[in-house]
Amino acid sequence: MFAGMNTGATPSLAAHHMALIPPERLAEIQKEYFAELAHIATNPEAIKVKDRRFAGKAWHSSWSKVIAATYLLNSKHLMALANAVETDDKTKQKILFTTEQMIDALSPSNFIATNPEVLENIISTQGQSIQKGIANLLGDMKKGKVSITDESAFEVGKNIATTEGHVVFRNDLFELIQYKPLTETVFERPYLMVPPCINKYYILDLQPDNSVVRHMVSQGHMVFLVSWKNPDASMAKVSWDDYVGNGVIKAIEVVKDISKSKQINILGFCVGGTLTSSALAVLAARNEHPAASLTLFTTLLDFTNTGILDVFIDEGMVELRENTIGGKGGKYGMMSGLDLGNTFSFLRPNDLVWNYVVENYLKGNSPPPFDLLYWNGDATNLPGAMYCWYLRHTYLQNDLVKPGKLTICGEKIDLGKIKCPAYIYASQEDHIVPWQSAYESAHILKGKNRFVLGASGHIAGVINPPVKNKRYYFENNKIAPTAQAWLEGAKQMTGSWWPNYTKWLEQFGGEQKPVSNTFGNAKYKKMEAAPGVYVKEKAATAIN
């Protein structure tokens, strides 16, 4: 990828990419580079490095500042070259992504010899820091991932996922949890939460002060939640249709039966939102409309622009997966949750990979406990058949938004037949679901919709409880023709968007009724206490 990333030669891309840069633009970029390099060489005392990787006191020496400044200049130069390559959008995106990955990997902070903080640690600990680092590295090699939090500090059901409730239904695909009310009365229409099957459900129920589940219960909602099973090799043939029919649609049926309600309010988060929308489209094709309202958190329905994930997905990649785990030629397998987790971590390598490589291995430190990062590392596998269908028909071919194109659970589906009002939430800095793409759902779904844009990323933007009064969000009750037009007409609000959402949802809850502390009913019996059994299942380090 690089012809050079040092001070002795001008850093460059691969020769075939360099050839695609217009000569006049290349000359301009090189001229800027040498001017800035000369400034560093002749004015080392004037160097100011603004990068958190080089913020420590040990980086303030002239030698260290020159190393950091030269690296940052080389990085800037390489990104300028990558941006100057004239090629198709897909190839350009891959060049930019690969360039950023290599730049981040080659940071001087990632190497013992060029990281003064690491060298100081080695001296002050008489080599103990390196010994601890090697022990940390060997431990992570056994786990198959870089440790990003103290996993011993958390236990599901003990200090995370602690909202009180019981499992009231279980099949081979999911458990349904019914939560205990915290109010004297509840809305007559129940509230069903469908989290992503690519992660554990307790992102919605971390700890009491940041639990979406507990917040919704405290607002007077009769809350049910789908807890997906962590698939093993025996489930390799489980399909997208199974997740829709035996998963979401079955959960809707059970919730309606237990609550004796003809309609429910339903939430889908990320892939859970895509599954939920698919399920409601299947039911709409049968002229069934069980949802009084639909909520989508950071969900893609239109996969035209999938952001950085588009780098990984093309016809060749999807065919490879189909031939190895997706059932082509009779070969079924599993998509490893560990592999998926490592891939997602490298979408933000400085935050989720290299930072911990330096701290854990080079400095010999142990990561502190953090509930969200514990959840992030609790891997979930995916059945090969389901995963490959999902890749082809959403990311690759964008079939979900084409009316009548897909047949799911025996029905030709049309998302436009979902008529209930929808609350569509997206996060401004989401690198997995670009907010502009999430906004398109407001046009695809034909009910009276509301779109809200929160601050931060894919997860942190969602988990933003009012009590912390953090961040901000944008609201605009009108659905504009484009995402940018919507934002231009939006008003920025301070704090959490959760109160905005719960106020919106109230109008679809129906009448208030006295609380019942009964779990399930005669047909669907009360079973294990929450968080149930499935959420505790761990993904194996390797899948055969």
DRENVO-652124 format. One record per residue (C-alpha): x, y, z. Coordinates in pm, 1 decimal. Example, Ala and Ser with C-alpha at 12.3 -4.5 7.8 and 13.67 -1.06 7.14 Angstrom:
% DRENVO-652124
<<1230.0, -450.0, 780.0>>
<<1367.0, -106.0, 714.0>>
This chain:
% DRENVO-652124
<<0.0, 0.0, 0.0>>
<<274.8, 242.6, 94.1>>
<<601.1, 309.8, -81.1>>
<<720.9, 492.4, 230.0>>
<<609.2, 613.5, 571.8>>
<<932.9, 765.9, 689.7>>
<<1122.5, 1092.3, 665.8>>
<<1371.4, 963.8, 412.8>>
<<1128.5, 933.8, 123.4>>
<<804.6, 1092.6, 18.4>>
<<524.2, 866.0, 146.1>>
<<314.3, 733.9, -138.8>>
<<38.6, 492.3, -228.4>>
<<77.6, 184.5, -444.7>>
<<212.8, 263.7, -791.1>>
<<-112.4, 178.3, -973.4>>
<<-301.6, 418.5, -746.3>>
<<-39.2, 692.3, -780.1>>
<<-84.8, 668.4, -1156.9>>
<<-451.4, 767.7, -1114.7>>
<<-366.9, 1103.2, -956.5>>
<<-364.1, 1399.4, -1201.6>>
<<1.2, 1515.7, -1240.7>>
<<-74.3, 1878.4, -1148.0>>
<<-253.9, 1770.7, -827.8>>
<<28.5, 1531.6, -738.8>>
<<285.5, 1810.4, -782.7>>
<<77.7, 2039.5, -562.6>>
<<47.7, 1778.9, -284.8>>
<<420.6, 1704.5, -294.0>>
<<508.1, 2074.6, -284.2>>
<<292.1, 2121.7, 27.2>>
<<450.2, 1818.1, 188.6>>
<<810.6, 1931.2, 142.5>>
<<727.2, 2283.1, 264.3>>
<<576.8, 2147.5, 586.5>>
<<859.3, 1895.6, 629.6>>
<<1116.2, 2174.9, 597.8>>
<<930.1, 2374.3, 861.5>>
<<949.7, 2080.4, 1105.2>>
<<1319.7, 2029.2, 1035.1>>
<<1415.6, 2394.7, 1076.6>>
<<1180.5, 2489.7, 1362.1>>
<<1159.9, 2187.7, 1595.1>>
<<1101.8, 2411.2, 1898.3>>
<<785.3, 2553.7, 1740.2>>
<<620.5, 2214.0, 1688.0>>
<<273.8, 2181.3, 1840.0>>
<<121.8, 1836.0, 1828.7>>
<<-255.1, 1816.4, 1878.5>>
<<-337.7, 1447.2, 1896.7>>
<<-440.5, 1256.9, 2208.4>>
<<-204.5, 970.3, 2125.3>>
<<84.6, 1211.0, 2184.6>>
<<-61.2, 1417.1, 2469.0>>
<<144.7, 1273.3, 2756.8>>
<<437.5, 1464.0, 2909.1>>
<<687.2, 1213.5, 2772.4>>
<<599.1, 1331.1, 2421.7>>
<<702.3, 1689.3, 2497.7>>
<<1074.9, 1638.2, 2434.6>>
<<1209.9, 1772.4, 2106.3>>
<<1295.5, 1425.1, 1978.1>>
<<948.2, 1287.2, 2051.3>>
<<771.6, 1592.3, 1910.2>>
<<962.8, 1562.5, 1583.7>>
<<868.8, 1194.6, 1554.2>>
<<500.6, 1267.3, 1624.6>>
<<486.4, 1572.8, 1398.3>>
<<655.0, 1390.7, 1110.4>>
<<416.7, 1098.5, 1145.6>>
<<115.6, 1331.3, 1141.1>>
<<251.5, 1513.1, 836.4>>
<<308.1, 1182.6, 654.6>>
<<-43.9, 1078.9, 749.1>>
<<-190.1, 1403.9, 617.2>>
<<9.0, 1365.1, 294.8>>
<<-105.4, 1006.5, 237.6>>
<<-471.2, 1097.2, 292.8>>
<<-431.8, 1385.2, 46.3>>
<<-294.1, 1139.7, -209.5>>
<<-577.6, 894.1, -143.2>>
<<-838.1, 1166.0, -184.8>>
<<-674.3, 1277.0, -510.3>>
<<-701.0, 936.1, -679.1>>
<<-951.2, 955.8, -964.1>>
<<-1149.1, 633.7, -979.2>>
<<-1498.4, 497.5, -915.1>>
<<-1661.5, 560.9, -576.7>>
<<-1630.6, 201.9, -450.6>>
<<-1258.9, 181.0, -530.0>>
<<-1201.1, 527.2, -383.9>>
<<-1371.1, 427.0, -60.2>>
<<-1152.5, 115.6, -34.5>>
<<-835.9, 319.1, -95.5>>
<<-932.0, 569.4, 174.0>>
<<-1022.3, 297.6, 423.6>>
<<-704.5, 98.0, 363.7>>
<<-492.5, 412.2, 386.2>>
<<-650.8, 510.8, 717.9>>
<<-602.6, 159.2, 856.9>>
<<-232.7, 154.7, 766.7>>
<<-175.7, 506.1, 897.5>>
<<-331.9, 415.5, 1232.0>>
<<-132.5, 92.7, 1254.8>>
<<198.3, 271.8, 1186.4>>
<<159.6, 535.0, 1456.8>>
<<484.4, 575.7, 1656.1>>
<<277.1, 533.1, 1972.4>>
<<223.2, 167.5, 1874.2>>
<<591.7, 72.4, 1892.8>>
<<823.6, 38.0, 2192.6>>
<<1119.5, 212.6, 2030.8>>
<<924.6, 524.5, 1932.6>>
<<689.9, 559.7, 2229.6>>
<<865.6, 753.5, 2508.9>>
<<589.8, 673.5, 2759.2>>
<<650.8, 301.1, 2709.5>>
<<1028.4, 346.0, 2744.9>>
<<982.2, 542.5, 3068.0>>
<<753.8, 268.6, 3202.2>>
<<1008.3, -2.3, 3125.2>>
<<1279.0, 188.2, 3312.5>>
<<1063.6, 285.7, 3611.8>>
<<923.8, -68.8, 3655.5>>
<<1257.4, -239.1, 3583.4>>
<<1099.1, -431.7, 3299.7>>
<<791.1, -545.8, 3490.4>>
<<560.1, -354.3, 3256.8>>
<<682.6, -556.2, 2958.9>>
<<638.0, -882.7, 3147.5>>
<<280.5, -788.3, 3236.5>>
<<221.9, -680.9, 2877.6>>
<<336.1, -1016.9, 2743.7>>
<<106.5, -1193.4, 2990.8>>
<<-182.8, -974.2, 2875.4>>
<<-100.8, -1050.3, 2511.9>>
<<-91.7, -1426.4, 2568.9>>
<<-424.0, -1409.9, 2751.7>>
<<-585.1, -1218.4, 2467.4>>
<<-447.3, -1460.0, 2209.8>>
<<-636.9, -1738.1, 2387.3>>
<<-954.7, -1528.7, 2379.5>>
<<-906.4, -1430.0, 2016.1>>
<<-954.1, -1057.9, 2079.3>>
<<-797.1, -751.0, 2237.9>>
<<-933.1, -692.8, 2589.6>>
<<-1097.9, -352.3, 2613.2>>
<<-1246.4, -376.2, 2962.5>>
<<-1209.9, -571.6, 3285.2>>
<<-1447.3, -857.4, 3206.2>>
<<-1425.1, -994.8, 3559.4>>
<<-1604.9, -684.6, 3688.5>>
<<-1938.4, -777.7, 3529.4>>
<<-2183.4, -1064.3, 3544.0>>
<<-2507.1, -1071.1, 3348.2>>
<<-2796.8, -1078.8, 3591.2>>
<<-2584.2, -958.8, 3882.4>>
<<-2468.4, -606.0, 3800.4>>
<<-2585.4, -568.7, 3439.9>>
<<-2918.7, -678.5, 3288.7>>
<<-3079.6, -655.8, 3633.7>>
<<-3425.3, -511.6, 3559.9>>
<<-3671.8, -747.8, 3729.5>>
<<-3880.1, -978.1, 3512.3>>
<<-3934.9, -1335.7, 3395.1>>
<<-3907.7, -1538.8, 3077.8>>
<<-4261.6, -1619.6, 2960.6>>
<<-4184.6, -1793.2, 2630.6>>
<<-3894.2, -1981.1, 2476.4>>
<<-3833.2, -2149.0, 2143.2>>
<<-3513.7, -2251.6, 1963.7>>
<<-3451.0, -1893.8, 1850.7>>
<<-3538.1, -1658.9, 2137.2>>
<<-3666.9, -1610.9, 2488.3>>
<<-3935.4, -1353.1, 2558.7>>
<<-3888.1, -1158.9, 2881.2>>
<<-4176.8, -981.1, 3052.3>>
<<-4067.6, -709.4, 3296.2>>
<<-4221.6, -623.0, 3631.7>>
<<-4407.2, -288.2, 3633.8>>
<<-4267.1, -3.7, 3844.1>>
<<-4581.8, 211.4, 3834.8>>
<<-4931.0, 176.7, 3985.0>>
<<-5092.4, 184.6, 3640.7>>
<<-4969.1, 86.1, 3295.8>>
<<-5069.5, 162.8, 2939.1>>
<<-5309.0, -97.3, 2804.8>>
<<-5101.5, -155.6, 2492.4>>
<<-4780.0, -347.0, 2564.6>>
<<-4436.3, -243.7, 2441.6>>
<<-4217.1, -503.2, 2266.2>>
<<-3843.5, -446.1, 2223.3>>
<<-3654.1, -630.9, 1947.2>>
<<-3277.2, -583.6, 1987.9>>
<<-3020.5, -677.3, 1721.9>>
<<-2949.8, -1050.2, 1689.6>>
<<-2590.0, -959.2, 1615.0>>
<<-2539.5, -856.0, 1980.9>>
<<-2675.7, -944.3, 2325.2>>
<<-2998.2, -771.2, 2426.8>>
<<-2864.2, -611.5, 2744.5>>
<<-2730.7, -307.6, 2561.1>>
<<-3087.5, -200.2, 2638.0>>
<<-3052.5, -297.9, 3005.1>>
<<-2698.1, -226.2, 3119.7>>
<<-2729.2, -78.2, 3470.3>>
<<-3027.2, 90.2, 3640.8>>
<<-2911.8, 445.8, 3564.2>>
<<-2862.8, 384.3, 3190.5>>
<<-3116.0, 109.2, 3116.4>>
<<-3362.9, 175.7, 2836.1>>
<<-3572.9, -115.1, 2963.7>>
<<-3596.3, 23.8, 3316.9>>
<<-3671.2, 372.2, 3183.0>>
<<-3961.9, 243.3, 2973.5>>
<<-4098.0, 40.4, 3266.2>>
<<-4074.5, 348.5, 3488.0>>
<<-4276.4, 542.6, 3227.9>>
<<-4570.8, 307.6, 3275.1>>
<<-4517.6, 69.6, 2984.5>>
<<-4583.1, -304.4, 3001.3>>
<<-4245.0, -406.7, 2859.2>>
<<-4158.3, -730.9, 2679.3>>
<<-3819.9, -800.7, 2521.5>>
<<-3676.2, -1055.0, 2277.5>>
<<-3355.4, -1220.3, 2396.9>>
<<-3201.2, -1398.6, 2098.1>>
<<-3025.4, -1731.3, 2137.7>>
<<-2650.5, -1729.1, 2071.6>>
<<-2645.0, -1973.3, 1776.9>>
<<-2417.3, -2275.9, 1766.9>>
<<-2318.4, -2496.2, 1473.8>>
<<-2647.7, -2687.9, 1489.5>>
<<-2828.8, -2368.7, 1381.1>>
<<-2623.1, -2303.7, 1066.1>>
<<-2928.0, -2351.6, 839.4>>
<<-3150.1, -2106.1, 1028.6>>
<<-3265.8, -1843.1, 780.7>>
<<-3375.7, -1479.4, 771.1>>
<<-3731.0, -1612.8, 729.9>>
<<-3688.3, -1802.6, 1057.9>>
<<-3576.9, -1489.9, 1242.5>>
<<-3876.5, -1302.5, 1102.2>>
<<-4142.4, -1572.5, 1139.0>>
<<-4029.9, -1783.2, 1434.6>>
<<-3871.6, -1478.4, 1593.2>>
<<-4037.4, -1137.4, 1560.4>>
<<-4381.4, -1250.4, 1440.7>>
<<-4399.5, -1519.1, 1709.9>>
<<-4298.7, -1262.9, 1975.3>>
<<-4576.9, -1030.7, 1855.8>>
<<-4829.4, -1315.5, 1882.1>>
<<-4723.1, -1407.0, 2235.5>>
<<-4725.9, -1045.5, 2358.2>>
<<-5075.0, -990.3, 2213.6>>
<<-5198.4, -1310.2, 2376.8>>
<<-5055.4, -1232.3, 2721.8>>
<<-5170.4, -869.6, 2717.6>>
<<-5508.2, -942.0, 2553.0>>
<<-5436.9, -644.3, 2329.4>>
<<-5515.7, -632.5, 1958.2>>
<<-5228.5, -391.9, 1893.3>>
<<-4888.6, -334.0, 2049.5>>
<<-4612.0, -76.3, 2029.8>>
<<-4290.8, -225.0, 1894.6>>
<<-3927.0, -115.5, 1891.4>>
<<-3650.4, -247.7, 1666.8>>
<<-3284.9, -158.5, 1727.5>>
<<-3029.0, -179.5, 1442.1>>
<<-3064.7, -522.2, 1271.8>>
<<-3357.5, -578.4, 1508.3>>
<<-3526.5, -285.7, 1335.0>>
<<-3466.9, -439.3, 991.7>>
<<-3611.3, -770.3, 1114.9>>
<<-3908.2, -596.7, 1277.7>>
<<-3987.4, -398.1, 962.8>>
<<-3964.0, -720.0, 758.9>>
<<-4205.0, -887.9, 1001.0>>
<<-4457.1, -603.9, 987.7>>
<<-4438.1, -607.9, 606.3>>
<<-4509.5, -983.0, 605.3>>
<<-4809.2, -928.6, 833.3>>
<<-4928.6, -633.5, 622.3>>
<<-4924.9, -861.1, 317.1>>
<<-5164.5, -1083.4, 514.6>>
<<-5374.6, -776.1, 595.3>>
<<-5267.8, -792.0, 959.8>>
<<-5159.5, -472.0, 1132.6>>
<<-5060.6, -547.9, 1492.5>>
<<-4846.1, -237.7, 1550.2>>
<<-5000.7, 79.3, 1690.9>>
<<-4658.2, 236.8, 1647.9>>
<<-4313.9, 138.7, 1525.9>>
<<-3987.4, 267.8, 1670.6>>
<<-3655.4, 226.3, 1487.6>>
<<-3323.7, 296.9, 1659.3>>
<<-3022.2, 333.9, 1424.5>>
<<-3179.1, 108.3, 1162.3>>
<<-3119.4, 66.5, 790.7>>
<<-3406.5, -13.1, 555.8>>
<<-3255.7, 157.8, 250.8>>
<<-2901.4, 23.9, 203.8>>
<<-2799.5, 260.0, -77.0>>
<<-2539.6, 423.0, 146.8>>
<<-2405.4, 194.6, 418.1>>
<<-2103.8, 402.5, 509.5>>
<<-1775.5, 234.7, 591.4>>
<<-1924.6, -117.0, 590.4>>
<<-1962.0, -90.5, 213.6>>
<<-1584.1, -136.2, 191.8>>
<<-1616.7, -499.5, 296.5>>
<<-1912.6, -603.0, 83.2>>
<<-1904.8, -681.1, -287.8>>
<<-2016.6, -970.0, -509.5>>
<<-1695.0, -1164.6, -458.1>>
<<-1708.5, -1139.3, -78.9>>
<<-2075.8, -1240.0, -62.9>>
<<-2021.9, -1534.2, -298.7>>
<<-1730.7, -1651.4, -85.3>>
<<-1950.2, -1649.1, 224.7>>
<<-2234.2, -1822.0, 42.4>>
<<-1999.1, -2096.5, -79.2>>
<<-1842.0, -2154.6, 262.2>>
<<-2119.3, -2098.6, 518.5>>
<<-2434.2, -1993.9, 329.4>>
<<-2551.9, -2323.3, 186.6>>
<<-2428.9, -2310.6, -173.8>>
<<-2324.4, -2662.1, -266.8>>
<<-2471.9, -2783.9, 60.5>>
<<-2206.7, -2616.1, 276.3>>
<<-2352.1, -2450.5, 585.4>>
<<-2157.7, -2291.0, 865.6>>
<<-2155.8, -2009.3, 1118.0>>
<<-2040.3, -1649.6, 1110.7>>
<<-1822.9, -1620.2, 1417.6>>
<<-1924.8, -1352.1, 1665.2>>
<<-1559.1, -1302.2, 1753.0>>
<<-1471.9, -1234.9, 1388.8>>
<<-1763.9, -994.1, 1356.2>>
<<-1662.0, -815.8, 1674.1>>
<<-1300.8, -777.4, 1561.9>>
<<-1418.1, -641.9, 1225.4>>
<<-1638.3, -380.1, 1391.7>>
<<-1352.5, -282.7, 1624.9>>
<<-1130.6, -207.5, 1325.8>>
<<-1389.2, 39.1, 1200.2>>
<<-1262.4, 257.0, 1487.9>>
<<-908.6, 120.2, 1532.1>>
<<-758.0, 399.6, 1740.7>>
<<-1042.3, 384.4, 1993.1>>
<<-1106.5, 8.6, 2002.7>>
<<-777.9, -156.0, 1901.3>>
<<-452.2, 39.5, 1909.4>>
<<-532.5, 230.4, 2227.3>>
<<-560.9, -103.1, 2409.6>>
<<-260.5, -256.4, 2232.8>>
<<-48.2, 26.7, 2373.0>>
<<-201.4, 23.6, 2722.2>>
<<-234.1, -353.7, 2768.0>>
<<71.0, -491.6, 2586.1>>
<<331.6, -214.0, 2569.8>>
<<259.7, -52.9, 2908.1>>
<<137.6, -365.2, 3088.5>>
<<-177.9, -203.0, 3222.9>>
<<-516.9, -367.3, 3267.8>>
<<-824.1, -203.3, 3114.2>>
<<-1074.0, -49.3, 3359.6>>
<<-1429.6, -182.3, 3393.3>>
<<-1684.6, -27.2, 3156.3>>
<<-2029.5, -180.5, 3108.7>>
<<-2077.9, -73.3, 2746.9>>
<<-1740.5, -215.7, 2643.1>>
<<-1813.7, -539.2, 2829.0>>
<<-2129.8, -572.3, 2620.4>>
<<-1932.3, -482.7, 2307.0>>
<<-1701.6, -779.0, 2368.2>>
<<-1976.5, -1032.7, 2448.5>>
<<-1985.3, -1191.0, 2104.9>>
<<-2286.1, -1341.7, 1928.3>>
<<-2263.1, -1581.5, 1635.5>>
<<-2491.7, -1570.3, 1331.9>>
<<-2624.2, -1867.1, 1129.6>>
<<-2454.0, -1882.7, 790.9>>
<<-2779.2, -1906.6, 595.8>>
<<-2932.0, -1602.8, 764.9>>
<<-2609.4, -1398.8, 747.1>>
<<-2555.8, -1460.6, 375.4>>
<<-2919.7, -1379.2, 288.5>>
<<-2884.9, -1056.6, 485.1>>
<<-2562.7, -957.3, 307.9>>
<<-2694.3, -1025.6, -42.2>>
<<-3044.7, -886.4, -18.7>>
<<-2969.1, -575.8, 186.5>>
<<-2609.1, -453.7, 165.4>>
<<-2532.3, -588.8, -181.8>>
<<-2860.4, -566.4, -373.9>>
<<-3074.0, -335.1, -156.3>>
<<-3379.7, -551.4, -228.2>>
<<-3572.1, -469.5, 88.2>>
<<-3690.7, -132.5, -42.8>>
<<-3809.5, -274.2, -377.6>>
<<-4184.6, -349.7, -347.6>>
<<-4259.1, -713.5, -429.0>>
<<-3893.5, -802.4, -489.7>>
<<-3848.6, -1023.9, -183.4>>
<<-4057.4, -1312.6, -58.8>>
<<-4029.0, -1356.7, 317.7>>
<<-4229.2, -1617.0, 510.4>>
<<-4421.5, -1691.5, 192.0>>
<<-4528.3, -1332.0, 129.0>>
<<-4409.6, -1079.3, -126.6>>
<<-4330.3, -784.0, 93.3>>
<<-4368.5, -409.4, 53.6>>
<<-4243.3, -190.8, 339.5>>
<<-4477.4, 80.3, 212.2>>
<<-4771.8, -124.3, 339.3>>
<<-4662.8, -62.6, 698.7>>
<<-4906.1, 214.7, 782.0>>
<<-4850.7, 275.7, 1154.7>>
<<-4673.6, 592.4, 1277.6>>
<<-4298.7, 550.6, 1318.9>>
<<-4042.6, 719.3, 1543.2>>
<<-3708.7, 698.1, 1364.4>>
<<-3396.0, 774.4, 1565.2>>
<<-3044.3, 806.1, 1422.0>>
<<-2707.0, 912.9, 1565.5>>
<<-2509.3, 1193.9, 1405.3>>
<<-2168.1, 1024.2, 1422.8>>
<<-2285.4, 668.8, 1354.2>>
<<-2020.9, 484.5, 1147.5>>
<<-2238.9, 173.4, 1105.4>>
<<-2574.6, 330.0, 1013.2>>
<<-2517.2, 671.8, 850.4>>
<<-2790.8, 900.4, 977.4>>
<<-2877.6, 1018.5, 627.0>>
<<-2953.0, 656.6, 533.4>>
<<-3161.0, 601.4, 846.5>>
<<-3356.0, 913.9, 750.7>>
<<-3474.4, 746.1, 429.5>>
<<-3697.8, 520.5, 642.2>>
<<-3917.0, 826.0, 702.3>>
<<-4005.1, 815.6, 330.9>>
<<-4020.6, 436.5, 292.2>>
<<-4269.3, 390.1, 575.9>>
<<-4603.8, 550.5, 494.2>>
<<-4739.5, 634.6, 840.0>>
<<-4721.1, 970.1, 1016.6>>
<<-4351.7, 958.5, 1100.7>>
<<-4115.0, 1151.0, 1322.8>>
<<-3736.4, 1162.7, 1279.9>>
<<-3496.5, 1260.8, 1558.3>>
<<-3119.0, 1295.1, 1528.4>>
<<-2906.1, 1243.1, 1837.4>>
<<-2543.5, 1320.7, 1907.4>>
<<-2256.1, 1069.7, 1925.2>>
<<-2233.5, 725.2, 1767.8>>
<<-2419.6, 403.0, 1700.5>>
<<-2449.0, 296.4, 2065.2>>
<<-2353.1, 594.1, 2281.7>>
<<-2609.3, 808.8, 2102.9>>
<<-2888.1, 566.0, 2192.0>>
<<-2782.6, 502.7, 2551.9>>
<<-2821.8, 860.4, 2671.6>>
<<-3042.3, 868.4, 2984.9>>
<<-3200.2, 1200.6, 3091.7>>
<<-3051.3, 1185.9, 3441.3>>
<<-2702.6, 1248.7, 3300.8>>
<<-2816.4, 1549.5, 3094.6>>
<<-2549.3, 1481.2, 2832.7>>
<<-2516.2, 1571.8, 2467.2>>
<<-2792.1, 1715.0, 2248.3>>
<<-3033.1, 1618.0, 1975.5>>
<<-3208.3, 1773.9, 1677.3>>
<<-3584.0, 1773.7, 1629.1>>
<<-3797.5, 1880.0, 1336.5>>
<<-4156.8, 1757.5, 1326.8>>
<<-4173.1, 1793.9, 948.9>>
<<-4036.2, 1523.0, 720.2>>
<<-3838.6, 1707.6, 453.3>>
<<-3756.2, 1571.9, 104.1>>
<<-3390.6, 1515.7, 199.4>>
<<-3192.9, 1452.4, 515.5>>
<<-2996.6, 1773.4, 471.9>>
<<-3315.9, 1976.8, 427.8>>
<<-3454.9, 1819.3, 743.5>>
<<-3140.9, 1912.9, 938.8>>
<<-3144.6, 2269.2, 809.2>>
<<-3496.9, 2307.1, 945.8>>
<<-3426.4, 2129.3, 1275.2>>
<<-3383.4, 2280.3, 1619.6>>
<<-3097.2, 2172.3, 1844.7>>
<<-3207.7, 2067.3, 2193.1>>
<<-2984.7, 2019.1, 2496.7>>
<<-2970.4, 1685.8, 2678.6>>
<<-3122.7, 1343.9, 2618.1>>
<<-3377.4, 1271.3, 2346.1>>
<<-3546.4, 1003.7, 2561.5>>
<<-3816.9, 1239.7, 2702.8>>
<<-3900.0, 1346.9, 2345.7>>
<<-3951.6, 982.0, 2258.3>>
<<-4155.7, 877.9, 2561.2>>
<<-4385.0, 1178.6, 2516.8>>
<<-4441.5, 1079.3, 2151.6>>
<<-4508.2, 717.4, 2248.4>>
<<-4771.7, 802.3, 2510.6>>
<<-5031.6, 880.6, 2244.3>>
<<-5019.2, 518.7, 2122.8>>
<<-5032.4, 352.0, 2465.1>>
<<-5409.3, 353.5, 2501.1>>
<<-5589.1, 380.5, 2832.9>>
<<-5423.4, 340.4, 3169.8>>
<<-5512.7, 24.2, 3360.1>>
<<-5423.5, -110.8, 3706.1>>
<<-5096.9, -300.0, 3731.8>>
<<-5098.5, -678.4, 3733.6>>
<<-4796.3, -851.9, 3880.4>>
<<-4879.5, -1173.6, 3697.2>>
<<-4621.6, -1292.7, 3447.2>>
<<-4744.0, -1473.4, 3135.9>>
<<-5083.6, -1644.0, 3131.7>>
<<-5237.1, -1990.3, 3128.0>>
<<-5087.9, -2062.1, 2783.9>>
<<-4749.9, -1897.9, 2833.1>>
<<-4621.1, -1986.3, 3177.7>>
<<-4384.2, -1789.9, 3398.0>>
<<-4036.1, -1941.6, 3363.1>>
<<-3684.8, -1836.7, 3470.8>>
<<-3620.8, -1495.8, 3619.1>>
<<-3472.6, -1233.7, 3387.0>>
<<-3224.5, -1218.4, 3222.5>>
<<-3303.3, -1578.5, 3128.0>>
<<-3076.9, -1846.7, 2987.3>>
<<-2995.5, -1749.4, 2627.6>>
<<-2821.3, -1420.1, 2707.3>>
<<-2562.8, -1602.4, 2919.3>>
<<-2447.7, -1829.1, 2637.2>>
<<-2098.5, -1745.9, 2513.2>>
<<-1962.2, -1761.9, 2160.9>>
<<-1687.6, -2019.3, 2120.3>>
<<-1338.9, -1895.2, 2030.8>>
<<-1352.3, -2107.3, 1715.7>>
<<-1645.3, -2249.0, 1519.9>>
<<-1604.0, -2572.0, 1328.4>>
